[in-house]
């Protein structure tokens, strides 16, 4: 018998079986598709709110120093009242209670710093209800309100309780119970009254700029110490919580128009220094007009928004019936934010502008 040759591994022959090899499959890298922003700064809603809250504390402390225990009570009632109203509203609507994020506390502090230091607690609580429930929760909560809640509360209280909202206390650099407090008009109120009765604004000439810087003038805790408010605003810009666009446009417009009017007739129109250091211009420009929800998103829109706030503020102060115009100016410009965003939003990458 003939022996068949043995097939050695690797040898080819008619009976060799060739098994096909599977090609190696290289898996593509896995990508996670998510909406913008794709790079996070690390800031959260809670950290931003509490940072702004902290930036307001020095000015609030100066207000407590000059106006005493009544001012401290107003600030405490306002902060706790806004937090309580928000918690109750969220409980009733079966939502998650987000009082710890600081938004209600910040609103409360702003409300307390925009009412007279000797305001009765019941009126402050009414302002808290208006700010949190009517101006915020009715529209869907944080991020959906079209108007600044604290300013809505201030304007509501000013229209509803004009006597209590214009009862300003003369500052005294010691803690006091308010029993011997002297009611006095704010510098803006004194000038407006003189314009209405005498047709001149000579009261602005006796204005002490240093007292306005450190807080020694009648007004609310958010109107007296321009220096502390300015330092708080600069701190927020350094932390990149806010940008320079709205404050610069706001303040610059007020300086430009007031300087021009003052050069025309200084006996009727107080100058830029008086306009900057009195009233709620600084707290409005740095802490309220820059609210993320109620202000434009693009730099060009912010400049337009700030300039509009400045123009309306000086127009109301000079030619309106109220001595102060910051609150009304910001609220009126809040209504224009959707229109401003429509015409100032940047072009989408790759978009071709229609010739039509």
VEXKEZA-263197 format. One record per residue: residue number from 1; residue in three letters; x, y, z of N, C-alpha, C in turn. Coordinates in steps of 0.1 Angstrom, whole numbers, always signed. Layout:
REM residues N
NODE     n   res     n_x     n_y     n_z    ca_x    ca_y    ca_z     c_x     c_y     c_z
NODE   NUM   ala       X       Y       Z       X       Y       Z       X       Y       Z
...
***
This chain:
REM residues 356
NODE     n   res     n_x     n_y     n_z    ca_x    ca_y    ca_z     c_x     c_y     c_z
NODE     1   unk      +8     -12      +0      +0      +0      +0      +9     +12      +0
NODE     2   unk      +4     +23      -7     +11     +35      -8      +6     +44      +3
NODE     3   unk     +16     +50     +10     +13     +59     +21     +11     +73     +15
NODE     4   unk      +0     +80     +20      -3     +93     +16      +6    +103     +23
NODE     5   unk     +11    +112     +16     +20    +122     +22     +13    +130     +33
NODE     6   unk     +20    +131     +44     +14    +139     +55     +14    +154     +52
NODE     7   unk      +3    +161     +56      +3    +175     +54      +8    +182     +66
NODE     8   unk     +19    +188     +63     +25    +196     +74     +19    +210     +75
NODE     9   unk     +19    +215     +87     +13    +229     +88     +19    +239     +79
NODE    10   unk     +11    +246     +72     +16    +256     +63     +18    +251     +49
NODE    11   unk     +17    +237     +47     +19    +232     +33      +6    +233     +26
NODE    12   unk      +6    +234     +13      -5    +236      +5      -8    +223      -3
NODE    13   unk     -19    +219      -3     -23    +207     -10     -37    +207     -14
NODE    14   unk     -41    +197     -22     -55    +197     -26     -65    +195     -14
NODE    15   unk     -60    +188      -4     -69    +185      +7     -68    +195     +18
NODE    16   unk     -59    +206     +16     -57    +216     +27     -70    +224     +28
NODE    17   unk     -74    +226     +40     -86    +235     +43     -81    +249     +47
NODE    18   unk     -86    +259     +40     -82    +273     +43     -94    +279     +50
NODE    19   unk     -92    +283     +62    -103    +290     +70    -101    +305     +68
NODE    20   unk    -112    +311     +64    -112    +326     +63    -110    +333     +76
NODE    21   unk    -102    +343     +76     -99    +351     +88    -108    +363     +88
NODE    22   unk    -113    +366    +100    -122    +378    +102    -114    +390    +102
NODE    23   unk    -118    +400     +94    -110    +413     +95    -112    +420    +109
NODE    24   unk    -102    +426    +113    -103    +433    +126    -111    +446    +124
NODE    25   unk    -120    +448    +133    -129    +460    +133    -124    +470    +143
NODE    26   unk    -121    +482    +138    -116    +493    +146    -128    +502    +150
NODE    27   unk    -132    +502    +163    -143    +510    +167    -140    +525    +167
NODE    28   unk    -149    +533    +161    -146    +547    +161    -148    +553    +176
NODE    29   unk    -141    +564    +178    -143    +570    +192    -157    +574    +195
NODE    30   unk    -161    +573    +207    -174    +576    +211    -175    +591    +215
NODE    31   unk    -185    +598    +209    -187    +612    +211    -200    +614    +219
NODE    32   unk    -200    +624    +228    -212    +627    +235    -218    +640    +229
NODE    33   unk    -230    +639    +224    -236    +650    +218    -244    +657    +229
NODE    34   unk    -241    +670    +231    -248    +678    +242    -250    +692    +236
NODE    35   unk    -259    +699    +243    -262    +713    +239    -251    +722    +245
NODE    36   unk    -250    +734    +240    -241    +744    +245    -246    +749    +259
NODE    37   unk    -237    +754    +267    -222    +756    +264    -214    +743    +266
NODE    38   unk    -204    +742    +258    -196    +730    +258    -184    +731    +268
NODE    39   unk    -181    +744    +272    -171    +746    +282    -177    +753    +294
NODE    40   unk    -176    +748    +306    -182    +753    +317    -172    +761    +326
NODE    41   unk    -177    +773    +331    -168    +781    +339    -166    +776    +353
NODE    42   unk    -175    +767    +357    -175    +763    +371    -184    +770    +380
NODE    43   unk    -190    +781    +375    -200    +788    +383    -214    +782    +382
NODE    44   unk    -221    +782    +393    -235    +777    +393    -244    +788    +396
NODE    45   unk    -257    +786    +395    -267    +796    +399    -265    +800    +413
NODE    46   unk    -263    +790    +422    -261    +792    +436    -249    +801    +439
NODE    47   unk    -238    +797    +433    -225    +805    +436    -227    +819    +431
NODE    48   unk    -233    +821    +419    -235    +835    +414    -243    +843    +423
NODE    49   unk    -255    +838    +427    -264    +845    +436    -258    +849    +449
NODE    50   unk    -251    +839    +455    -245    +842    +468    -233    +852    +467
NODE    51   unk    -226    +852    +455    -215    +861    +453    -221    +876    +452
NODE    52   unk    -232    +877    +445    -238    +890    +444    -243    +895    +457
NODE    53   unk    -249    +885    +465    -254    +888    +478    -242    +893    +487
NODE    54   unk    -231    +887    +486    -219    +891    +494    -214    +905    +490
NODE    55   unk    -215    +908    +477    -210    +921    +472    -219    +932    +477
NODE    56   unk    -231    +929    +480    -240    +940    +485    -239    +942    +500
NODE    57   unk    -233    +932    +507    -233    +933    +522    -225    +945    +527
NODE    58   unk    -214    +949    +522    -207    +961    +527    -216    +974    +527
NODE    59   unk    -224    +976    +516    -233    +987    +515    -244    +986    +525
NODE    60   unk    -249    +973    +526    -260    +971    +536    -255    +974    +551
NODE    61   unk    -242    +970    +553    -237    +972    +567    -235    +987    +569
NODE    62   unk    -231    +995    +559    -231   +1010    +561    -245   +1015    +564
NODE    63   unk    -255   +1010    +557    -268   +1015    +560    -273   +1012    +574
NODE    64   unk    -269   +1000    +579    -272    +996    +593    -265   +1005    +603
NODE    65   unk    -252   +1009    +599    -244   +1018    +608    -251   +1031    +609
NODE    66   unk    -255   +1037    +598    -261   +1050    +598    -276   +1051    +602
NODE    67   unk    -283   +1041    +599    -298   +1041    +602    -302   +1032    +614
NODE    68   unk    -293   +1025    +619    -295   +1017    +632    -303   +1005    +631
NODE    69   unk    -309   +1001    +642    -316    +988    +643    -328    +988    +634
NODE    70   unk    -336    +999    +631    -347    +998    +622    -342    +993    +608
NODE    71   unk    -331    +998    +603    -326    +993    +590    -323    +978    +590
NODE    72   unk    -316    +974    +601    -313    +960    +603    -326    +951    +603
NODE    73   unk    -336    +956    +609    -349    +948    +610    -355    +948    +596
NODE    74   unk    -355    +959    +588    -360    +959    +575    -353    +949    +566
NODE    75   unk    -340    +949    +567    -332    +940    +558    -334    +925    +562
NODE    76   unk    -335    +922    +575    -337    +908    +579    -351    +904    +576
NODE    77   unk    -361    +912    +578    -375    +908    +574    -376    +906    +559
NODE    78   unk    -369    +915    +551    -370    +914    +537    -364    +901    +532
NODE    79   unk    -352    +898    +536    -345    +885    +532    -353    +873    +536
NODE    80   unk    -357    +872    +549    -364    +860    +554    -378    +859    +548
NODE    81   unk    -384    +871    +545    -397    +871    +539    -397    +866    +525
NODE    82   unk    -388    +870    +517    -387    +865    +503    -384    +850    +503
NODE    83   unk    -375    +846    +511    -372    +831    +512    -385    +823    +516
NODE    84   unk    -392    +828    +526    -404    +821    +530    -415    +821    +519
NODE    85   unk    -417    +832    +512    -427    +833    +502    -423    +823    +491
NODE    86   unk    -410    +822    +487    -406    +813    +476    -408    +799    +480
NODE    87   unk    -405    +795    +493    -407    +782    +497    -421    +778    +497
NODE    88   unk    -430    +786    +502    -444    +783    +502    -450    +782    +488
NODE    89   unk    -446    +791    +479    -451    +790    +465    -447    +777    +459
NODE    90   unk    -434    +773    +461    -429    +761    +455    -436    +748    +461
NODE    91   unk    -439    +749    +474    -446    +738    +480    -460    +736    +475
NODE    92   unk    -467    +748    +473    -480    +747    +469    -481    +742    +454
NODE    93   unk    -471    +746    +446    -471    +742    +432    -464    +729    +430
NODE    94   unk    -461    +722    +441    -454    +709    +441    -442    +709    +433
NODE    95   unk    -434    +719    +435    -421    +720    +429    -410    +718    +439
NODE    96   unk    -398    +716    +434    -386    +714    +443    -383    +728    +450
NODE    97   unk    -382    +728    +463    -378    +740    +470    -364    +743    +468
NODE    98   unk    -361    +755    +462    -348    +759    +458    -344    +771    +465
NODE    99   unk    -348    +773    +478    -345    +785    +485    -329    +786    +488
NODE   100   unk    -323    +774    +488    -308    +774    +491    -300    +780    +480
NODE   101   unk    -306    +782    +468    -298    +787    +457    -294    +802    +458
NODE   102   unk    -301    +809    +467    -297    +823    +470    -305    +833    +462
NODE   103   unk    -313    +829    +452    -320    +839    +444    -330    +846    +452
NODE   104   unk    -338    +839    +461    -348    +846    +469    -341    +855    +480
NODE   105   unk    -330    +850    +485    -323    +859    +495    -317    +871    +489
NODE   106   unk    -312    +870    +476    -307    +882    +469    -319    +892    +466
NODE   107   unk    -330    +886    +462    -341    +895    +459    -346    +902    +472
NODE   108   unk    -346    +895    +483    -350    +901    +496    -340    +912    +500
NODE   109   unk    -327    +910    +498    -317    +920    +502    -319    +932    +493
NODE   110   unk    -322    +931    +480    -324    +942    +471    -337    +949    +475
NODE   111   unk    -347    +942    +479    -360    +949    +483    -357    +957    +495
NODE   112   unk    -350    +951    +505    -347    +958    +517    -339    +971    +516
NODE   113   unk    -330    +970    +505    -321    +981    +503    -328    +992    +494
NODE   114   unk    -340    +990    +490    -347    +999    +481    -359   +1005    +488
NODE   115   unk    -361   +1003    +500    -372   +1009    +508    -366   +1017    +519
NODE   116   unk    -373   +1027    +525    -368   +1035    +536    -364   +1026    +547
NODE   117   unk    -353   +1030    +554    -348   +1022    +566    -358   +1021    +577
NODE   118   unk    -368   +1030    +578    -377   +1029    +589    -391   +1024    +584
NODE   119   unk    -391   +1016    +573    -403   +1011    +568    -410   +1001    +578
NODE   120   unk    -423   +1001    +579    -429    +991    +588    -428    +977    +583
NODE   121   unk    -426    +967    +591    -424    +953    +586    -435    +948    +577
NODE   122   unk    -448    +951    +580    -459    +946    +572    -457    +951    +558
NODE   123   unk    -452    +963    +556    -451    +969    +542    -439    +961    +535
NODE   124   unk    -429    +958    +542    -418    +951    +536    -422    +937    +532
NODE   125   unk    -431    +930    +540    -436    +917    +537    -445    +918    +524
NODE   126   unk    -453    +929    +523    -460    +930    +511    -451    +931    +498
NODE   127   unk    -440    +939    +500    -430    +939    +489    -424    +926    +486
NODE   128   unk    -422    +918    +496    -416    +904    +494    -426    +896    +486
NODE   129   unk    -439    +897    +489    -449    +889    +482    -450    +893    +467
NODE   130   unk    -450    +906    +465    -450    +911    +451    -438    +907    +443
NODE   131   unk    -426    +908    +450    -414    +905    +443    -413    +890    +439
NODE   132   unk    -416    +881    +448    -414    +867    +446    -425    +860    +439
NODE   133   unk    -437    +863    +443    -449    +856    +438    -454    +863    +424
NODE   134   unk    -456    +876    +425    -462    +882    +413    -452    +884    +402
NODE   135   unk    -440    +889    +406    -430    +892    +396    -421    +881    +392
NODE   136   unk    -422    +869    +399    -413    +858    +396    -420    +845    +394
NODE   137   unk    -427    +840    +404    -433    +827    +404    -444    +826    +394
NODE   138   unk    -452    +837    +392    -463    +837    +383    -458    +834    +369
NODE   139   unk    -446    +839    +365    -441    +837    +352    -433    +824    +350
NODE   140   unk    -432    +816    +361    -425    +803    +360    -413    +801    +368
NODE   141   unk    -410    +811    +376    -398    +810    +385    -386    +816    +380
NODE   142   unk    -375    +813    +386    -362    +818    +382    -358    +815    +368
NODE   143   unk    -355    +826    +360    -351    +824    +346    -362    +827    +337
NODE   144   unk    -374    +829    +341    -386    +832    +333    -392    +846    +335
NODE   145   unk    -388    +853    +345    -394    +866    +349    -389    +876    +339
NODE   146   unk    -398    +884    +333    -394    +894    +323    -389    +907    +330
NODE   147   unk    -393    +909    +342    -389    +922    +350    -381    +918    +362
NODE   148   unk    -373    +928    +366    -365    +926    +378    -375    +925    +390
NODE   149   unk    -375    +915    +398    -385    +913    +409    -384    +924    +420
NODE   150   unk    -372    +928    +424    -370    +938    +434    -375    +951    +430
NODE   151   unk    -373    +955    +417    -378    +968    +412    -393    +968    +411
NODE   152   unk    -399    +956    +407    -414    +956    +406    -419    +958    +420
NODE   153   unk    -413    +952    +430    -418    +954    +444    -416    +969    +448
NODE   154   unk    -405    +975    +445    -403    +989    +449    -413    +998    +442
NODE   155   unk    -416    +997    +429    -425   +1005    +422    -439   +1003    +428
NODE   156   unk    -443    +990    +430    -456    +987    +436    -458    +994    +449
NODE   157   unk    -448    +993    +458    -449   +1000    +471    -449   +1015    +470
NODE   158   unk    -441   +1020    +460    -441   +1035    +459    -455   +1040    +454
NODE   159   unk    -461   +1033    +446    -475   +1037    +441    -485   +1034    +451
NODE   160   unk    -484   +1023    +459    -495   +1019    +468    -493   +1027    +481
NODE   161   unk    -481   +1029    +486    -479   +1035    +499    -469   +1047    +498
NODE   162   unk    -474   +1058    +491    -464   +1069    +488    -459   +1076    +501
NODE   163   unk    -468   +1076    +511    -463   +1083    +524    -452   +1075    +530
NODE   164   unk    -454   +1062    +532    -444   +1054    +539    -431   +1053    +530
NODE   165   unk    -433   +1053    +517    -421   +1052    +508    -413   +1065    +506
NODE   166   unk    -418   +1076    +512    -411   +1088    +511    -408   +1094    +524
NODE   167   unk    -408   +1086    +535    -405   +1090    +548    -391   +1085    +551
NODE   168   unk    -381   +1094    +548    -367   +1091    +549    -362   +1096    +562
NODE   169   unk    -352   +1089    +568    -346   +1091    +581    -333   +1098    +579
NODE   170   unk    -331   +1109    +588    -318   +1115    +588    -308   +1106    +594
NODE   171   unk    -296   +1104    +587    -286   +1094    +592    -279   +1099    +604
NODE   172   unk    -277   +1090    +613    -269   +1093    +625    -259   +1082    +627
NODE   173   unk    -246   +1085    +629    -236   +1075    +629    -235   +1066    +642
NODE   174   unk    -246   +1063    +647    -247   +1054    +659    -259   +1046    +658
NODE   175   unk    -259   +1034    +665    -271   +1026    +666    -281   +1033    +674
NODE   176   unk    -293   +1033    +669    -304   +1040    +676    -317   +1032    +673
NODE   177   unk    -327   +1034    +681    -340   +1027    +680    -350   +1034    +671
NODE   178   unk    -346   +1046    +666    -355   +1053    +657    -365   +1061    +664
NODE   179   unk    -366   +1062    +677    -376   +1070    +684    -374   +1085    +682
NODE   180   unk    -361   +1089    +681    -358   +1103    +679    -353   +1106    +665
NODE   181   unk    -356   +1097    +656    -352   +1099    +642    -359   +1111    +636
NODE   182   unk    -352   +1119    +628    -357   +1130    +621    -360   +1127    +607
NODE   183   unk    -372   +1130    +602    -375   +1127    +588    -370   +1139    +580
NODE   184   unk    -364   +1135    +569    -357   +1145    +560    -358   +1140    +546
NODE   185   unk    -359   +1150    +536    -360   +1146    +522    -346   +1142    +517
NODE   186   unk    -346   +1133    +507    -334   +1129    +501    -328   +1141    +492
NODE   187   unk    -316   +1141    +489    -311   +1152    +480    -319   +1153    +467
NODE   188   unk    -322   +1142    +461    -331   +1143    +449    -344   +1148    +452
NODE   189   unk    -350   +1144    +463    -363   +1150    +466    -363   +1164    +469
NODE   190   unk    -352   +1169    +476    -351   +1183    +479    -350   +1192    +466
NODE   191   unk    -342   +1187    +457    -340   +1194    +444    -353   +1194    +436
NODE   192   unk    -360   +1183    +436    -373   +1182    +429    -383   +1192    +435
NODE   193   unk    -384   +1192    +448    -393   +1201    +455    -390   +1216    +452
NODE   194   unk    -377   +1219    +452    -373   +1233    +449    -376   +1236    +435
NODE   195   unk    -374   +1227    +425    -378   +1230    +411    -393   +1232    +410
NODE   196   unk    -401   +1225    +417    -415   +1227    +416    -420   +1240    +422
NODE   197   unk    -413   +1244    +433    -418   +1256    +440    -411   +1269    +435
NODE   198   unk    -398   +1268    +433    -390   +1280    +429    -385   +1280    +415
NODE   199   unk    -386   +1269    +408    -381   +1268    +395    -366   +1268    +394
NODE   200   unk    -359   +1265    +405    -344   +1264    +405    -340   +1251    +412
NODE   201   unk    -327   +1248    +410    -322   +1236    +417    -309   +1240    +425
NODE   202   unk    -310   +1251    +432    -298   +1256    +439    -295   +1247    +451
NODE   203   unk    -304   +1239    +455    -302   +1230    +467    -291   +1220    +464
NODE   204   unk    -288   +1217    +451    -278   +1208    +447    -264   +1214    +450
NODE   205   unk    -263   +1227    +451    -250   +1234    +453    -245   +1231    +467
NODE   206   unk    -254   +1229    +476    -249   +1226    +490    -248   +1211    +492
NODE   207   unk    -248   +1203    +482    -247   +1189    +482    -232   +1185    +486
NODE   208   unk    -231   +1176    +496    -218   +1172    +501    -215   +1158    +494
NODE   209   unk    -205   +1158    +485    -202   +1146    +478    -196   +1136    +487
NODE   210   unk    -188   +1140    +496    -181   +1130    +505    -191   +1123    +514
NODE   211   unk    -202   +1130    +519    -212   +1123    +526    -219   +1113    +518
NODE   212   unk    -222   +1116    +505    -228   +1106    +496    -220   +1094    +494
NODE   213   unk    -206   +1096    +494    -197   +1085    +491    -197   +1075    +503
NODE   214   unk    -197   +1081    +515    -196   +1072    +527    -210   +1068    +532
NODE   215   unk    -220   +1074    +528    -234   +1070    +533    -241   +1080    +542
NODE   216   unk    -236   +1092    +544    -241   +1101    +554    -252   +1110    +548
NODE   217   unk    -261   +1105    +540    -272   +1113    +534    -285   +1105    +536
NODE   218   unk    -296   +1112    +537    -309   +1105    +538    -312   +1096    +525
NODE   219   unk    -318   +1085    +527    -322   +1076    +516    -322   +1062    +522
NODE   220   unk    -324   +1053    +512    -324   +1039    +516    -310   +1033    +517
NODE   221   unk    -309   +1021    +522    -295   +1015    +524    -289   +1013    +510
NODE   222   unk    -296   +1013    +499    -291   +1011    +486    -288   +1024    +479
NODE   223   unk    -290   +1035    +486    -288   +1048    +479    -278   +1057    +486
NODE   224   unk    -273   +1053    +498    -265   +1062    +506    -250   +1061    +503
NODE   225   unk    -245   +1049    +504    -230   +1047    +503    -226   +1043    +489
NODE   226   unk    -224   +1053    +481    -220   +1051    +467    -207   +1044    +466
NODE   227   unk    -198   +1046    +475    -184   +1040    +475    -185   +1025    +477
NODE   228   unk    -193   +1021    +487    -194   +1006    +489    -201    +999    +478
NODE   229   unk    -211   +1006    +472    -218   +1000    +461    -209    +999    +449
NODE   230   unk    -201   +1009    +447    -191   +1009    +435    -181    +998    +437
NODE   231   unk    -176    +997    +449    -166    +986    +452    -172    +972    +450
NODE   232   unk    -184    +971    +454    -191    +958    +452    -193    +955    +437
NODE   233   unk    -196    +965    +429    -198    +964    +415    -185    +960    +408
NODE   234   unk    -174    +966    +412    -160    +963    +407    -157    +949    +410
NODE   235   unk    -160    +945    +422    -157    +931    +426    -164    +921    +417
NODE   236   unk    -177    +924    +414    -184    +915    +405    -178    +914    +391
NODE   237   unk    -173    +926    +386    -166    +926    +373    -153    +918    +374
NODE   238   unk    -146    +919    +385    -134    +912    +386    -136    +897    +387
NODE   239   unk    -147    +893    +393    -151    +879    +393    -158    +874    +380
NODE   240   unk    -160    +883    +371    -166    +880    +358    -181    +876    +360
NODE   241   unk    -187    +880    +371    -201    +878    +372    -209    +887    +363
NODE   242   unk    -205    +899    +362    -211    +909    +352    -200    +914    +343
NODE   243   unk    -204    +920    +332    -194    +927    +323    -196    +942    +325
NODE   244   unk    -187    +949    +318    -187    +964    +319    -197    +971    +311
NODE   245   unk    -203    +964    +301    -211    +970    +291    -223    +978    +297
NODE   246   unk    -232    +972    +305    -244    +979    +310    -240    +990    +319
NODE   247   unk    -232    +987    +330    -228    +998    +339    -222   +1010    +332
NODE   248   unk    -212   +1007    +323    -205   +1018    +316    -215   +1026    +307
NODE   249   unk    -224   +1020    +300    -234   +1027    +291    -244   +1034    +300
NODE   250   unk    -248   +1028    +311    -258   +1035    +320    -252   +1047    +326
NODE   251   unk    -240   +1046    +332    -234   +1057    +339    -229   +1068    +329
NODE   252   unk    -223   +1063    +318    -218   +1072    +308    -229   +1081    +302
NODE   253   unk    -241   +1075    +299    -252   +1083    +294    -257   +1093    +303
NODE   254   unk    -258   +1090    +316    -262   +1099    +326    -252   +1111    +327
NODE   255   unk    -239   +1108    +327    -229   +1118    +328    -229   +1127    +316
NODE   256   unk    -231   +1121    +304    -231   +1129    +292    -243   +1139    +291
NODE   257   unk    -255   +1134    +294    -267   +1142    +293    -267   +1152    +304
NODE   258   unk    -264   +1148    +317    -265   +1158    +328    -254   +1168    +326
NODE   259   unk    -242   +1165    +321    -232   +1174    +319    -236   +1185    +308
NODE   260   unk    -242   +1180    +298    -247   +1189    +287    -257   +1198    +292
NODE   261   unk    -267   +1193    +299    -278   +1202    +305    -273   +1211    +315
NODE   262   unk    -264   +1207    +324    -258   +1215    +334    -250   +1227    +328
NODE   263   unk    -243   +1224    +317    -236   +1235    +310    -245   +1245    +304
NODE   264   unk    -258   +1241    +301    -267   +1250    +295    -273   +1259    +305
NODE   265   unk    -278   +1253    +316    -284   +1261    +327    -281   +1254    +341
NODE   266   unk    -271   +1258    +347    -267   +1251    +360    -277   +1254    +371
NODE   267   unk    -285   +1264    +370    -295   +1267    +381    -307   +1258    +381
NODE   268   unk    -309   +1251    +370    -320   +1242    +368    -316   +1227    +368
NODE   269   unk    -305   +1225    +362    -300   +1211    +360    -288   +1208    +369
NODE   270   unk    -289   +1200    +379    -277   +1196    +387    -267   +1189    +378
NODE   271   unk    -254   +1190    +382    -244   +1184    +374    -242   +1169    +375
NODE   272   unk    -232   +1163    +368    -230   +1149    +368    -227   +1143    +382
NODE   273   unk    -219   +1150    +390    -215   +1145    +403    -227   +1142    +411
NODE   274   unk    -236   +1152    +412    -248   +1151    +420    -257   +1139    +415
NODE   275   unk    -258   +1137    +401    -266   +1127    +396    -260   +1113    +399
NODE   276   unk    -247   +1112    +399    -241   +1099    +401    -242   +1094    +415
NODE   277   unk    -240   +1103    +425    -238   +1100    +439    -251   +1100    +447
NODE   278   unk    -262   +1104    +441    -275   +1104    +447    -285   +1094    +441
NODE   279   unk    -294   +1090    +449    -304   +1080    +444    -299   +1066    +442
NODE   280   unk    -305   +1059    +434    -302   +1045    +432    -294   +1042    +419
NODE   281   unk    -287   +1052    +414    -280   +1050    +402    -269   +1039    +402
NODE   282   unk    -261   +1039    +412    -250   +1029    +413    -255   +1015    +415
NODE   283   unk    -264   +1014    +425    -270   +1000    +427    -278    +996    +415
NODE   284   unk    -284   +1005    +408    -292   +1001    +396    -283    +997    +385
NODE   285   unk    -272   +1004    +383    -263   +1002    +371    -255    +989    +373
NODE   286   unk    -251    +986    +385    -242    +974    +388    -250    +962    +392
NODE   287   unk    -261    +963    +399    -267    +952    +406    -281    +948    +401
NODE   288   unk    -288    +958    +394    -301    +955    +390    -303    +955    +375
NODE   289   unk    -297    +964    +368    -298    +964    +354    -290    +952    +347
NODE   290   unk    -280    +947    +355    -272    +936    +350    -278    +922    +352
NODE   291   unk    -290    +922    +357    -296    +909    +360    -296    +900    +347
NODE   292   unk    -292    +888    +348    -290    +879    +336    -303    +877    +329
NODE   293   unk    -314    +875    +337    -327    +871    +331    -333    +883    +323
NODE   294   unk    -332    +895    +329    -339    +907    +323    -331    +916    +315
NODE   295   unk    -319    +912    +311    -310    +921    +303    -306    +914    +290
NODE   296   unk    -302    +921    +280    -298    +915    +267    -286    +905    +269
NODE   297   unk    -284    +897    +259    -273    +887    +260    -261    +891    +252
NODE   298   unk    -262    +899    +242    -250    +903    +234    -244    +916    +239
NODE   299   unk    -231    +918    +237    -225    +930    +242    -231    +943    +235
NODE   300   unk    -234    +942    +223    -240    +954    +216    -254    +957    +222
NODE   301   unk    -262    +946    +225    -275    +948    +231    -274    +953    +245
NODE   302   unk    -263    +949    +252    -261    +955    +266    -258    +969    +266
NODE   303   unk    -250    +974    +256    -247    +988    +255    -260    +996    +252
NODE   304   unk    -268    +991    +243    -281    +998    +240    -290    +998    +252
NODE   305   unk    -291    +987    +259    -299    +986    +271    -294    +996    +281
NODE   306   unk    -281    +996    +284    -276   +1005    +294    -278   +1020    +291
NODE   307   unk    -276   +1023    +278    -278   +1037    +273    -293   +1041    +275
NODE   308   unk    -302   +1032    +272    -316   +1035    +273    -320   +1037    +288
NODE   309   unk    -314   +1029    +297    -316   +1031    +311    -311   +1044    +316
NODE   310   unk    -299   +1048    +311    -294   +1061    +315    -302   +1073    +310
NODE   311   unk    -307   +1072    +298    -315   +1083    +292    -328   +1084    +299
NODE   312   unk    -335   +1073    +302    -348   +1074    +309    -346   +1079    +323
NODE   313   unk    -335   +1075    +329    -333   +1079    +343    -331   +1094    +344
NODE   314   unk    -323   +1100    +336    -321   +1114    +336    -333   +1122    +331
NODE   315   unk    -340   +1116    +322    -352   +1123    +317    -363   +1124    +328
NODE   316   unk    -365   +1113    +336    -374   +1113    +347    -370   +1122    +358
NODE   317   unk    -357   +1122    +361    -352   +1131    +371    -353   +1146    +367
NODE   318   unk    -351   +1149    +355    -351   +1163    +351    -365   +1168    +347
NODE   319   unk    -372   +1160    +340    -385   +1165    +335    -397   +1157    +339
NODE   320   unk    -395   +1146    +347    -407   +1138    +352    -412   +1143    +365
NODE   321   unk    -422   +1136    +370    -429   +1140    +382    -422   +1134    +395
NODE   322   unk    -414   +1123    +393    -408   +1117    +404    -393   +1122    +405
NODE   323   unk    -388   +1123    +417    -374   +1127    +419    -364   +1117    +414
NODE   324   unk    -368   +1104    +415    -359   +1093    +412    -365   +1086    +400
NODE   325   unk    -356   +1081    +390    -361   +1075    +378    -354   +1062    +375
NODE   326   unk    -345   +1057    +384    -338   +1045    +381    -347   +1032    +380
NODE   327   unk    -356   +1031    +389    -365   +1019    +389    -374   +1019    +377
NODE   328   unk    -380   +1030    +374    -389   +1031    +362    -381   +1029    +349
NODE   329   unk    -369   +1034    +349    -361   +1033    +337    -357   +1018    +334
NODE   330   unk    -352   +1011    +344    -348    +997    +342    -360    +989    +338
NODE   331   unk    -372    +991    +345    -384    +983    +342    -388    +986    +327
NODE   332   unk    -388    +998    +323    -392   +1001    +309    -383    +995    +299
NODE   333   unk    -370    +995    +302    -360    +988    +293    -361    +973    +294
NODE   334   unk    -366    +968    +305    -368    +953    +306    -378    +949    +295
NODE   335   unk    -388    +957    +293    -398    +954    +282    -392    +954    +269
NODE   336   unk    -381    +961    +266    -375    +962    +253    -365    +951    +251
NODE   337   unk    -362    +943    +261    -351    +933    +259    -353    +923    +248
NODE   338   unk    -366    +917    +246    -368    +908    +235    -365    +915    +222
NODE   339   unk    -369    +927    +220    -367    +935    +208    -352    +937    +205
NODE   340   unk    -345    +941    +216    -331    +944    +215    -323    +931    +211
NODE   341   unk    -327    +920    +217    -321    +907    +214    -323    +903    +200
NODE   342   unk    -335    +906    +195    -338    +902    +181    -329    +909    +171
NODE   343   unk    -326    +921    +173    -319    +929    +163    -304    +930    +166
NODE   344   unk    -299    +925    +178    -285    +925    +181    -279    +912    +183
NODE   345   unk    -286    +901    +181    -280    +888    +183    -270    +885    +172
NODE   346   unk    -259    +879    +175    -249    +876    +164    -254    +866    +154
NODE   347   unk    -248    +867    +142    -252    +858    +131    -247    +844    +134
NODE   348   unk    -256    +834    +131    -252    +820    +133    -241    +817    +124
NODE   349   unk    -232    +809    +128    -220    +805    +120    -225    +797    +107
NODE   350   unk    -221    +802     +96    -225    +796     +83    -237    +802     +77
NODE   351   unk    -244    +811     +85    -257    +817     +79    -253    +827     +68
NODE   352   unk    -261    +827     +58    -259    +836     +47    -271    +846     +47
NODE   353   unk    -268    +858     +48    -278    +869     +49    -286    +870     +36
NODE   354   unk    -299    +870     +37    -307    +871     +25    -306    +884     +18
NODE   355   unk    -305    +885      +5    -304    +897      -2    -317    +905      -2
NODE   356   unk    -328    +897      +0    -341    +904      +0    -343    +912     +12
***
